[in-house]
Amino acid sequence: MKTKAAILTALNTPLVIDEIEMPGLDCGQVLVKVHCSGICGAQLGEISGVKGPDKFLPHLMGHEGGAIVLETGPGVTAVKKDDRVVMHWRKGVGIQARPASYTWNGRTVNAGWVTTFNEYAVVSENRLTVIPEDVDFEIAALMGCAVTTALGLINNDAGVKIGESIAILGCGGVGLNVVQGAAMASANPIIAIDIYDQKLEMARQFGATHTINSGRTDLREEVRKIVGANGVDVFVENTGLIRLIEAAYELTGKTGRTILVGVPRHDQDITIHSLPLHFGKVLTGCEGGHTDPTTDIPRYLSLYRKGKLKLDSLVTDRYSLDEINTALDKVRAGEAGRCAVLMNR
């Protein structure tokens, strides 16, 4: 069996769209038909080598999607044929199978436990969560990372309490949902920061009480105007840019939490005054919000179905798999909320 896929063959180059040969199913593996994939900043980091040299090239990409199960391998019990599923990168219930290997022009194409930039995928059982049949595939894809990372960050990493102040720097797919999660947790004020006015307008719709265009104003000055010299209780940094990470830490209060979603380049270091870390201040990275997909995705879908979680307006751009490099450029430019890659487009 063959599938069309987007392949990363070298760092800092466009993905190659071509057909590849699919492997048979091993223990704990599941064959799915991908209907929709999201694009996360993590994929931009993979392409640009943010974490350093890539020893797995060539390989497939993508870690949030909506799909239907076509076939299950030996030992699989958590999903069955015809189930509609969220594809996610956090571990859920089930077997953690070995990553699948595909073949392309006689070469091995590597893949992780889940990939979504391909029309059909062999996925580890524990990277799939069953959802109701009436959930749209675009919503399913958002549950794979953008929503779960953001709401998990609010609940688990930040532990936002009623009335605490929060600033969110970078209002893409994750950032907008951090804004939304902060509003649901009754944080106040909720300060959204970006360089694009259209994203700041979306942030207001998602619950931001204040917005700052940091491309036109002084970030530090504007934040202090809102919260005072003591700083914010929680500062979420989504860009991975060194100077902005340092600003976020500086603007966090003495016993506040600075949480890094964006990943800086492997060869760049931040400079901070570390003494406050000994007296209650926290600087930490976010790992998918410590989400448990098996329990969290059904809870978040319930909120969405009851109209308490806004997701329909989050997808701002839609592309086919053949257009994925254009979609990546759109995300790279910072202009999109969340881009959806529709396999049947």
Backbone torsions as a table, in degrees:
resi	resn	phi	psi	omega
1	MET	NA	139.7	178.2
2	LYS	-113.8	157.6	174.2
3	THR	-142.7	147.5	171.5
4	LYS	-78.2	138.6	-177.6
5	ALA	-148.8	158.8	172.6
6	ALA	-100.7	122.3	-171.9
7	ILE	-115.0	129.9	171.5
8	LEU	-87.6	112.2	-177.0
9	THR	-100.9	-24.5	178.7
10	ALA	-157.3	150.8	179.4
11	LEU	-65.3	146.5	175.3
12	ASN	61.6	33.3	174.8
13	THR	-131.1	156.9	176.2
14	PRO	-61.9	151.8	175.0
15	LEU	-69.0	146.0	177.9
16	VAL	-95.6	126.5	178.7
17	ILE	-98.2	119.5	-177.5
18	ASP	-160.7	170.8	176.1
19	GLU	-88.5	140.4	178.0
20	ILE	-129.8	156.7	178.2
21	GLU	-85.0	134.6	-179.4
22	MET	-92.4	148.1	177.8
23	PRO	-83.9	164.9	169.7
24	GLY	-73.6	170.4	-175.8
25	LEU	-88.9	130.1	175.2
26	ASP	-100.2	179.8	179.8
27	CYS	-55.6	127.8	176.2
28	GLY	80.6	2.8	-179.5
29	GLN	-97.2	152.8	-176.6
30	VAL	-134.2	133.4	174.1
31	LEU	-92.4	124.9	178.7
32	VAL	-127.0	153.9	169.3
33	LYS	-98.2	116.2	-179.5
34	VAL	-79.3	129.4	177.3
35	HIS	-103.5	-35.2	-178.6
36	CYS	-147.7	138.2	173.6
37	SER	-124.5	140.6	169.3
38	GLY	-88.3	168.6	173.4
39	ILE	-121.1	124.2	-178.1
40	CYS	-109.1	158.5	175.6
41	GLY	-59.8	-23.1	178.3
42	ALA	-61.2	-34.6	178.3
43	GLN	-68.8	-36.1	175.2
44	LEU	-62.9	-38.6	177.6
45	GLY	-65.3	-38.6	177.0
46	GLU	-61.0	-46.5	-176.5
47	ILE	-64.7	-37.9	-176.1
48	SER	-90.5	-1.2	177.7
49	GLY	71.3	36.5	-178.8
50	VAL	-55.5	-39.3	-176.5
51	LYS	-90.0	1.7	178.2
52	GLY	113.8	-167.9	-179.5
53	PRO	-55.8	145.6	-177.5
54	ASP	-106.8	105.8	-176.5
55	LYS	-83.5	-1.4	-176.4
56	PHE	-102.6	2.8	-178.8
57	LEU	-63.3	144.4	-9.6
58	PRO	-76.6	152.1	179.6
59	HIS	-151.6	164.1	177.4
60	LEU	-87.2	169.9	-172.4
61	MET	-140.8	174.0	174.8
62	GLY	99.6	136.4	-177.9
63	HIS	-138.9	14.4	173.1
64	GLU	-140.6	125.9	-176.0
65	GLY	-160.1	168.4	172.3
66	GLY	-121.1	133.4	-170.8
67	ALA	-150.7	172.5	172.7
68	ILE	-122.5	136.4	179.5
69	VAL	-74.6	128.9	177.6
70	LEU	-103.1	-34.6	-175.5
71	GLU	-159.5	148.2	178.7
72	THR	-119.8	144.4	178.3
73	GLY	-86.5	178.8	-179.5
74	PRO	-57.0	137.1	175.0
75	GLY	86.6	-7.8	-176.4
76	VAL	-77.6	126.7	179.4
77	THR	-129.1	-17.2	-173.9
78	ALA	-78.6	-23.8	178.3
79	VAL	-134.1	161.6	178.7
80	LYS	-142.0	168.4	-179.7
81	LYS	-52.3	138.0	177.9
82	ASP	77.1	-0.2	173.6
83	ASP	-65.9	140.4	170.5
84	ARG	-90.3	132.2	-171.1
85	VAL	-136.0	153.8	164.5
86	VAL	-89.2	133.5	172.5
87	MET	-98.6	125.0	-174.2
88	HIS	-140.8	163.0	-177.5
89	TRP	-97.4	-15.6	175.5
90	ARG	-79.0	147.8	-179.3
91	LYS	-72.1	131.6	170.7
92	GLY	-115.2	-157.0	178.9
93	VAL	-73.8	159.3	176.5
94	GLY	106.9	-178.9	-176.5
95	ILE	-75.2	138.2	167.5
96	GLN	-91.8	97.5	-176.1
97	ALA	-79.2	167.5	173.9
98	ARG	-68.2	146.1	177.5
99	PRO	-61.8	143.1	-179.2
100	ALA	-73.3	152.3	173.0
101	SER	-123.4	130.4	179.9
102	TYR	-106.1	172.6	179.4
103	THR	-127.2	136.7	-178.0
104	TRP	-142.4	113.0	-179.9
105	ASN	49.7	42.8	178.1
106	GLY	82.4	-2.4	-179.9
107	ARG	-104.0	150.4	173.4
108	THR	-80.6	132.1	174.4
109	VAL	-111.3	117.6	-177.1
110	ASN	-78.7	160.1	175.9
111	ALA	-151.0	153.8	175.9
112	GLY	-85.4	-159.9	179.9
113	TRP	-71.8	-18.4	174.9
114	VAL	-149.0	138.5	169.0
115	THR	-139.1	147.4	-174.0
116	THR	-129.0	-4.7	177.2
117	PHE	-87.1	44.5	179.3
118	ASN	-152.2	148.4	-175.5
119	GLU	-68.1	-35.6	174.8
120	TYR	-127.2	146.8	-176.7
121	ALA	-143.6	146.8	170.4
122	VAL	-101.8	117.6	-168.8
123	VAL	-124.3	146.7	173.1
124	SER	-66.9	139.0	-177.7
125	GLU	-52.3	-38.8	-174.1
126	ASN	-79.8	5.7	173.2
127	ARG	-105.9	18.8	179.4
128	LEU	-129.2	138.1	174.9
129	THR	-129.5	126.8	-178.1
130	VAL	-71.8	139.1	179.4
131	ILE	-131.5	163.7	178.5
132	PRO	-60.5	153.0	-174.7
133	GLU	-66.5	-22.1	-176.1
134	ASP	-91.2	3.0	177.9
135	VAL	-78.5	126.1	-179.7
136	ASP	-63.3	145.9	-178.0
137	PHE	-64.5	-30.7	176.8
138	GLU	-65.0	-41.3	177.6
139	ILE	-65.5	-39.9	177.9
140	ALA	-58.9	-43.5	-179.5
141	ALA	-62.6	-40.2	179.2
142	LEU	-61.5	-31.8	180.0
143	MET	-71.5	-15.2	-178.0
144	GLY	-72.1	-25.9	-180.0
145	CYS	-156.1	-55.1	-169.7
146	ALA	-56.2	-49.0	-177.3
147	VAL	-76.3	-47.2	-174.6
148	THR	-67.2	-39.6	177.0
149	THR	-62.4	-45.7	-175.8
150	ALA	-67.2	-49.3	-178.0
151	LEU	-71.2	-33.4	173.9
152	GLY	-63.6	-39.0	176.9
153	LEU	-59.3	-46.4	179.8
154	ILE	-61.6	-46.3	-176.0
155	ASN	-75.5	-45.7	-167.6
156	ASN	-102.1	-50.6	-175.9
157	ASP	-75.6	-45.7	-176.1
158	ALA	-92.6	-32.0	-176.6
159	GLY	54.8	49.0	-173.9
160	VAL	-61.9	130.9	178.7
161	LYS	-103.0	156.8	179.7
162	ILE	-54.0	127.2	175.9
163	GLY	86.5	-2.9	176.7
164	GLU	-73.9	149.7	178.3
165	SER	-88.2	149.4	-179.5
166	ILE	-146.8	142.1	173.1
167	ALA	-122.6	139.0	-178.5
168	ILE	-123.5	115.2	-177.7
169	LEU	-102.5	110.0	-175.8
170	GLY	103.8	108.9	-172.7
171	CYS	-114.0	56.9	170.6
172	GLY	-87.6	-150.8	-175.6
173	GLY	-60.6	-44.2	178.2
174	VAL	-73.1	-47.2	-176.7
175	GLY	-58.5	-42.2	179.2
176	LEU	-64.0	-35.9	178.1
177	ASN	-76.0	-26.8	171.0
178	VAL	-64.6	-42.5	175.3
179	VAL	-56.6	-48.2	-178.2
180	GLN	-63.8	-43.5	178.7
181	GLY	-63.8	-38.5	178.3
182	ALA	-63.7	-39.3	177.6
183	ALA	-65.3	-39.9	179.0
184	MET	-66.4	-29.0	178.9
185	ALA	-87.3	2.9	179.5
186	SER	63.2	36.9	171.0
187	ALA	-69.6	154.2	177.9
188	ASN	-166.7	130.7	-7.1
189	PRO	-75.1	163.6	175.3
190	ILE	-115.2	109.6	-172.9
191	ILE	-105.4	115.8	177.5
192	ALA	-99.2	133.3	-175.4
193	ILE	-128.4	130.2	177.3
194	ASP	-161.9	175.1	177.6
195	ILE	-106.1	1.4	-179.5
196	TYR	-115.2	122.6	-178.1
197	ASP	-61.7	-34.6	-177.8
198	GLN	-67.8	-31.6	176.8
199	LYS	-74.5	-34.1	175.8
200	LEU	-67.6	-34.7	175.3
201	GLU	-65.0	-41.5	175.3
202	MET	-61.6	-40.3	179.6
203	ALA	-61.0	-38.6	177.0
204	ARG	-63.0	-40.2	178.2
205	GLN	-65.8	-27.1	-179.1
206	PHE	-90.2	-2.3	173.0
207	GLY	123.3	3.9	178.3
208	ALA	-65.6	135.1	176.8
209	THR	-90.2	-23.7	179.0
210	HIS	-140.7	148.4	175.9
211	THR	-132.2	146.7	179.4
212	ILE	-132.4	124.4	170.7
213	ASN	-89.6	101.0	-174.5
214	SER	-75.2	-6.2	174.5
215	GLY	-80.8	-17.3	-176.8
216	ARG	-116.7	-15.9	-177.1
217	THR	-131.5	169.0	178.7
218	ASP	-82.0	116.1	-174.7
219	LEU	-57.3	-49.6	-176.8
220	ARG	-62.5	-44.6	-178.8
221	GLU	-63.0	-43.5	-176.5
222	GLU	-69.3	-39.9	178.5
223	VAL	-64.3	-43.4	-178.3
224	ARG	-67.2	-28.7	174.5
225	LYS	-61.7	-34.4	-175.6
226	ILE	-84.0	-44.6	-172.6
227	VAL	-109.1	-9.2	-177.7
228	GLY	88.6	179.8	-173.6
229	ALA	-70.0	-18.4	-177.2
230	ASN	-75.6	-14.1	176.6
231	GLY	86.6	-179.6	-176.6
232	VAL	-93.0	157.1	177.7
233	ASP	-72.7	-39.4	-179.2
234	VAL	-134.9	130.4	174.9
235	PHE	-124.9	120.4	-178.8
236	VAL	-105.9	121.5	-177.2
237	GLU	-110.7	118.6	-173.4
238	ASN	-106.5	-7.3	-170.5
239	THR	-89.6	-30.2	-175.4
240	GLY	79.3	6.5	179.7
241	LEU	-83.8	130.4	-173.1
242	ILE	-54.8	-48.8	-175.2
243	ARG	-65.0	-29.3	179.7
244	LEU	-81.6	-33.4	173.3
245	ILE	-61.1	-44.3	180.0
246	GLU	-63.9	-39.5	178.3
247	ALA	-66.0	-41.5	179.6
248	ALA	-60.5	-45.4	179.2
249	TYR	-62.9	-43.3	-179.6
250	GLU	-61.3	-37.0	-175.6
251	LEU	-87.2	-1.9	176.1
252	THR	-83.4	139.4	-178.4
253	GLY	-63.2	169.0	-173.7
254	LYS	-61.0	-29.6	177.2
255	THR	-119.6	25.8	-178.8
256	GLY	-91.1	-177.1	-177.0
257	ARG	-123.9	123.9	171.0
258	THR	-101.8	121.1	-175.0
259	ILE	-119.9	124.4	-175.3
260	LEU	-100.5	115.4	172.6
261	VAL	-93.8	-45.5	176.8
262	GLY	-67.8	144.6	-177.2
263	VAL	-107.6	120.6	177.1
264	PRO	-73.5	162.5	178.8
265	ARG	-61.5	149.4	-176.5
266	HIS	-61.7	-24.2	-176.6
267	ASP	-102.2	17.4	179.0
268	GLN	-120.4	141.4	179.8
269	ASP	-121.9	147.0	175.2
270	ILE	-94.1	155.8	176.5
271	THR	-119.3	119.5	-178.3
272	ILE	-133.9	161.1	170.7
273	HIS	-89.1	107.4	-168.2
274	SER	-85.4	-11.8	-175.5
275	LEU	-52.6	-42.8	-179.4
276	PRO	-59.2	-21.5	179.2
277	LEU	-64.6	-20.2	178.9
278	HIS	-85.9	-5.5	-175.5
279	PHE	-128.7	27.9	170.8
280	GLY	114.0	-15.5	177.5
281	LYS	-74.4	146.7	-175.9
282	VAL	-126.3	133.6	171.1
283	LEU	-125.6	118.5	-174.6
284	THR	-147.9	158.3	174.8
285	GLY	-93.8	154.2	178.5
286	CYS	-99.8	126.7	176.2
287	GLU	-112.9	78.5	179.1
288	GLY	63.8	21.4	180.0
289	GLY	67.7	15.8	-174.8
290	HIS	50.4	39.2	-178.7
291	THR	-69.3	140.9	167.5
292	ASP	-104.9	98.8	-173.1
293	PRO	-56.9	-35.5	-175.5
294	THR	-62.3	-38.0	-179.0
295	THR	-98.9	-33.4	-173.7
296	ASP	-78.1	-40.5	-177.7
297	ILE	-60.2	-46.6	176.5
298	PRO	-59.9	-36.7	178.9
299	ARG	-65.7	-43.7	-178.7
300	TYR	-69.2	-37.0	176.6
301	LEU	-64.1	-36.3	176.7
302	SER	-62.2	-41.8	177.1
303	LEU	-63.4	-41.8	178.8
304	TYR	-62.4	-46.5	-176.7
305	ARG	-65.7	-24.4	179.0
306	LYS	-92.6	4.3	177.0
307	GLY	79.8	12.5	-177.9
308	LYS	-94.2	-10.8	179.8
309	LEU	-126.0	117.3	-178.2
310	LYS	-83.4	118.4	178.1
311	LEU	-132.7	-22.9	-173.1
312	ASP	-61.0	-31.9	-177.6
313	SER	-92.0	-0.9	-175.4
314	LEU	-70.3	-36.7	178.8
315	VAL	-78.9	115.0	-176.5
316	THR	-102.5	-19.2	-175.8
317	ASP	-143.3	142.4	-179.3
318	ARG	-129.5	136.2	-176.4
319	TYR	-138.1	162.0	171.0
320	SER	-87.2	168.7	176.7
321	LEU	-61.9	-36.4	178.3
322	ASP	-63.6	-22.2	-178.1
323	GLU	-99.2	15.6	-169.7
324	ILE	-64.5	-31.2	177.8
325	ASN	-67.8	-34.1	173.7
326	THR	-65.1	-41.7	177.9
327	ALA	-62.3	-42.4	178.4
328	LEU	-62.6	-39.1	176.9
329	ASP	-62.7	-37.9	179.0
330	LYS	-63.6	-44.8	178.4
331	VAL	-66.4	-41.4	-179.0
332	ARG	-61.0	-34.7	180.0
333	ALA	-73.6	-12.9	177.0
334	GLY	78.6	16.3	-172.7
335	GLU	-96.2	-11.8	-173.2
336	ALA	-99.6	155.9	167.9
337	GLY	-76.0	-77.2	170.3
338	ARG	-137.2	135.5	176.4
339	CYS	-94.6	137.5	176.2
340	ALA	-111.0	133.7	173.6
341	VAL	-104.4	112.7	-175.9
342	LEU	-99.1	117.5	-173.0
343	MET	-69.8	-24.7	-178.7
344	ASN	-99.6	10.5	-176.5
345	ARG	-69.6	NA	NA
